[in-house]
């Protein structure tokens, strides 16, 4: 199965911001675009991921469980890219 890796920062931003609007602003996206990305994540992972509450959103158990691994993977990718950019033969 193919996964859209561009959706992973959306999950991380939502976990940290606990707000679709704030996560969208942080990522430089519109709120509707982020909502669309969240819906694609929900379909891929077959989980609601976040439950709307009176003041923001609350992550589901699955979102809580997978986010640390996703954050670590994104950090490793950033490190590889930075090292490649710094390499000057």
C-alpha positions as CSV (number, residue, x, y, z in Angstrom):
1,X,0.0,0.0,0.0
2,X,1.2,3.5,-0.8
3,X,1.2,6.1,1.9
4,X,1.3,9.9,1.4
5,X,4.2,10.8,3.6
6,X,3.2,14.5,3.3
7,X,0.4,13.7,5.7
8,X,2.7,12.8,8.6
9,X,3.6,16.4,9.6
10,X,-0.1,17.1,9.7
11,X,-0.6,14.4,12.3
12,X,2.3,15.8,14.4
13,X,1.1,19.4,14.1
14,X,-2.4,18.3,15.2
15,X,-1.1,16.4,18.2
16,X,1.0,19.4,19.3
17,X,-1.6,22.1,18.6
18,X,-4.8,20.3,19.4
19,X,-6.5,22.6,17.0
20,X,-7.1,22.3,13.3
21,X,-6.9,26.0,12.7
22,X,-3.6,26.4,14.7
23,X,-2.1,23.4,13.0
24,X,-3.0,24.7,9.6
25,X,-1.5,28.1,10.4
26,X,1.7,26.4,11.6
27,X,2.0,24.4,8.5
28,X,1.1,27.3,6.1
29,X,-2.1,25.6,5.0
30,X,-5.7,26.7,4.9
31,X,-8.0,25.1,7.4
32,X,-10.0,23.3,4.7
33,X,-6.8,21.9,3.2
34,X,-5.7,20.6,6.6
35,X,-9.1,19.1,7.2
36,X,-8.9,17.3,3.8
37,X,-5.4,16.0,4.8
38,X,-6.8,14.8,8.1
39,X,-9.7,13.0,6.3
40,X,-7.1,11.2,4.1
41,X,-5.1,10.2,7.2
42,X,-8.3,8.9,8.8
43,X,-9.1,6.8,5.7
44,X,-5.5,5.4,5.5
45,X,-5.3,4.5,9.2
46,X,-9.0,3.5,9.5
47,X,-9.3,5.6,12.7
48,X,-10.9,9.0,13.5
49,X,-7.5,10.0,15.0
50,X,-9.0,13.1,16.7
51,X,-12.3,13.7,18.4
52,X,-13.8,17.2,18.2
53,X,-14.3,18.8,21.6
54,X,-15.7,22.1,22.8
55,X,-12.2,23.7,22.7
56,X,-10.1,21.9,20.1
57,X,-9.6,18.3,19.4
58,X,-8.6,15.2,21.5
59,X,-6.4,12.5,20.0
60,X,-7.6,8.9,19.9
61,X,-5.5,6.1,21.4
62,X,-4.1,5.2,18.0
63,X,-3.0,8.8,17.4
64,X,-1.3,8.8,20.8
65,X,0.4,5.5,20.1
66,X,1.8,6.2,16.6
67,X,2.8,9.9,16.9
68,X,6.1,9.3,18.8
69,X,7.3,6.9,16.1
70,X,6.3,9.3,13.4
71,X,8.0,12.2,15.1
72,X,11.2,10.1,15.4
73,X,11.0,9.1,11.7
74,X,10.5,12.7,10.6
75,X,13.5,13.8,12.7
76,X,15.7,11.2,11.2
77,X,14.7,12.3,7.7
78,X,15.5,15.9,8.6
79,X,18.9,14.8,9.9
80,X,19.7,12.9,6.7
81,X,18.7,15.9,4.5
82,X,20.7,18.3,6.6
83,X,23.8,16.1,6.5
84,X,23.4,15.8,2.7
85,X,23.2,19.6,2.3
86,X,26.2,20.1,4.5
87,X,28.3,17.6,2.6
88,X,30.6,19.4,0.2
89,X,33.1,17.1,-1.6
